[in-house]
């Protein structure tokens, strides 16, 4: 980056100034991405188990599992702070109900997380003894989490003002379609 900067009379050229701004924007974007989406880790022997399984079925390759976990986390983060569309694409209706409505069948209350900050994504286990096969994902998150009455906007539990840390534990199951893994349960 910096090696391509040109100076005339000890001052940066107009092109160099623009390149410096572009480089700074790029660095900020990379940092923002790394901050919001930390690396995905595997607990215990889950990665080795996935590698073994991927020899017979590419849907178990660690990078496929990581992508599925990231996609579910991104969709959830968008839904708890606004639009549900992305979550509806990667999760079953029952899972969406658990994640966004805390099991409230009337849907009078809704789980809200303002400014969700994902701190860690971990693939805890891959289980092929079930049909369909599943993976358990654990997500460490920070943000202002509360349950809101949808009619009155009153806070039923939690706090709109105080940020805290919490964990999400999900089960993704092998499914057909464009994305091989689908979020099916929140624990």
DAHUVEN-V790771 format. One record per pair of residues at least 6 apart in sequence whose C-alpha atoms are under 7 Angstrom apart, sorted by sequence separation. I is the first residue (numbers start at 0). J is the second residue. D is the distance in Angstrom with one decimal. If there is no record, write none. Layout:
i:I j:J d:D
i:I j:J d:D
This chain:
i:5 j:11 d:6.0
i:6 j:12 d:5.5
i:53 j:59 d:4.6
i:96 j:102 d:5.8
i:100 j:106 d:6.0
i:126 j:132 d:5.7
i:127 j:133 d:6.6
i:147 j:153 d:5.6
i:148 j:154 d:6.4
i:173 j:179 d:5.7
i:174 j:180 d:5.4
i:5 j:12 d:6.1
i:52 j:59 d:5.9
i:53 j:60 d:4.7
i:126 j:133 d:5.2
i:147 j:154 d:4.6
i:148 j:155 d:6.4
i:173 j:180 d:4.6
i:174 j:181 d:6.2
i:78 j:86 d:6.3
i:87 j:95 d:6.9
i:100 j:108 d:6.1
i:125 j:133 d:5.9
i:126 j:134 d:6.0
i:146 j:154 d:5.9
i:147 j:155 d:5.5
i:172 j:180 d:5.5
i:173 j:181 d:6.4
i:100 j:109 d:4.5
i:101 j:110 d:6.6
i:125 j:134 d:4.3
i:145 j:154 d:6.7
i:146 j:155 d:5.4
i:171 j:180 d:6.0
i:172 j:181 d:5.4
i:5 j:15 d:5.8
i:49 j:59 d:5.4
i:50 j:60 d:5.8
i:99 j:109 d:5.6
i:100 j:110 d:5.7
i:124 j:134 d:5.5
i:125 j:135 d:6.5
i:146 j:156 d:5.2
i:171 j:181 d:5.1
i:172 j:182 d:6.4
i:4 j:15 d:5.2
i:49 j:60 d:5.9
i:50 j:61 d:6.5
i:74 j:85 d:4.9
i:75 j:86 d:5.7
i:99 j:110 d:5.0
i:124 j:135 d:5.2
i:145 j:156 d:5.5
i:146 j:157 d:6.3
i:171 j:182 d:4.2
i:172 j:183 d:6.3
i:49 j:61 d:6.0
i:74 j:86 d:4.6
i:123 j:135 d:5.4
i:145 j:157 d:4.0
i:170 j:182 d:6.0
i:171 j:183 d:5.5
i:122 j:135 d:6.0
i:123 j:136 d:5.6
i:144 j:157 d:5.9
i:145 j:158 d:5.3
i:170 j:183 d:5.9
i:122 j:136 d:4.6
i:123 j:137 d:6.6
i:144 j:158 d:6.3
i:145 j:159 d:6.3
i:170 j:184 d:5.1
i:46 j:61 d:6.4
i:121 j:136 d:5.7
i:122 j:137 d:6.4
i:143 j:158 d:6.4
i:144 j:159 d:6.8
i:169 j:184 d:5.7
i:170 j:185 d:6.4
i:121 j:137 d:5.1
i:143 j:159 d:5.8
i:169 j:185 d:4.5
i:120 j:137 d:5.9
i:121 j:138 d:6.3
i:143 j:160 d:6.6
i:168 j:185 d:5.9
i:169 j:186 d:5.9
i:71 j:89 d:6.3
i:120 j:138 d:4.6
i:143 j:161 d:5.7
i:168 j:186 d:5.3
i:119 j:138 d:5.6
i:120 j:139 d:6.6
i:143 j:162 d:4.2
i:79 j:99 d:6.6
i:119 j:139 d:5.0
i:142 j:162 d:4.7
i:143 j:163 d:6.2
i:118 j:139 d:5.3
i:141 j:162 d:6.7
i:142 j:163 d:5.6
i:0 j:22 d:7.0
i:117 j:139 d:6.1
i:118 j:140 d:5.4
i:141 j:163 d:5.5
i:142 j:164 d:6.6
i:117 j:140 d:4.5
i:141 j:164 d:4.3
i:116 j:140 d:5.5
i:117 j:141 d:6.5
i:140 j:164 d:5.6
i:141 j:165 d:6.3
i:115 j:140 d:6.5
i:116 j:141 d:5.0
i:140 j:165 d:5.5
i:39 j:65 d:6.2
i:115 j:141 d:5.8
i:116 j:142 d:6.1
i:139 j:165 d:6.0
i:140 j:166 d:6.0
i:115 j:142 d:4.7
i:139 j:166 d:4.6
i:114 j:142 d:5.4
i:138 j:166 d:5.6
i:139 j:167 d:6.5
i:113 j:142 d:5.9
i:114 j:143 d:6.8
i:137 j:166 d:7.0
i:138 j:167 d:5.1
i:112 j:142 d:6.0
i:113 j:143 d:5.1
i:137 j:167 d:5.8
i:138 j:168 d:6.4
i:79 j:110 d:6.6
i:80 j:111 d:6.1
i:112 j:143 d:5.3
i:113 j:144 d:6.6
i:137 j:168 d:4.6
i:79 j:111 d:4.9
i:80 j:112 d:5.6
i:112 j:144 d:4.3
i:136 j:168 d:5.8
i:137 j:169 d:6.4
i:79 j:112 d:5.3
i:80 j:113 d:5.4
i:111 j:144 d:5.7
i:112 j:145 d:6.5
i:136 j:169 d:5.2
i:80 j:114 d:7.0
i:111 j:145 d:5.4
i:135 j:169 d:5.8
i:136 j:170 d:6.2
i:110 j:145 d:6.0
i:111 j:146 d:5.9
i:135 j:170 d:4.6
i:110 j:146 d:4.5
i:111 j:147 d:7.0
i:134 j:170 d:5.8
i:135 j:171 d:6.4
i:109 j:146 d:5.4
i:110 j:147 d:6.5
i:133 j:170 d:6.5
i:134 j:171 d:5.3
i:108 j:146 d:6.4
i:109 j:147 d:5.3
i:133 j:171 d:5.5
i:134 j:172 d:6.5
i:76 j:115 d:6.2
i:108 j:147 d:5.3
i:109 j:148 d:6.6
i:133 j:172 d:4.3
i:108 j:148 d:4.4
i:109 j:149 d:6.6
i:132 j:172 d:5.7
i:133 j:173 d:6.1
i:107 j:148 d:5.8
i:108 j:149 d:5.4
i:131 j:172 d:6.1
i:132 j:173 d:5.5
i:107 j:149 d:5.4
i:131 j:173 d:5.6
i:107 j:150 d:6.9
i:68 j:136 d:7.0
i:49 j:125 d:6.9
i:45 j:123 d:6.5
i:42 j:121 d:6.6
i:45 j:124 d:5.3
i:40 j:120 d:6.4
i:41 j:121 d:5.5
i:42 j:122 d:6.1
i:45 j:125 d:6.2
i:35 j:116 d:6.1
i:36 j:117 d:6.3
i:37 j:118 d:6.4
i:39 j:120 d:5.0
i:40 j:121 d:4.7
i:41 j:122 d:4.8
i:42 j:123 d:4.8
i:35 j:117 d:5.7
i:37 j:119 d:5.9
i:38 j:120 d:7.0
i:39 j:121 d:5.6
i:40 j:122 d:6.2
i:41 j:123 d:6.0
i:37 j:120 d:7.0
i:98 j:185 d:6.5
i:94 j:182 d:6.7
i:97 j:185 d:6.2
i:94 j:183 d:5.2
i:94 j:184 d:4.9
i:90 j:181 d:5.4
i:91 j:182 d:6.4
i:94 j:185 d:6.2
i:89 j:181 d:5.3
i:90 j:182 d:4.4
i:91 j:183 d:5.4
i:89 j:182 d:6.1
i:90 j:183 d:5.9
i:71 j:182 d:6.9
i:67 j:180 d:6.1
i:58 j:179 d:6.7
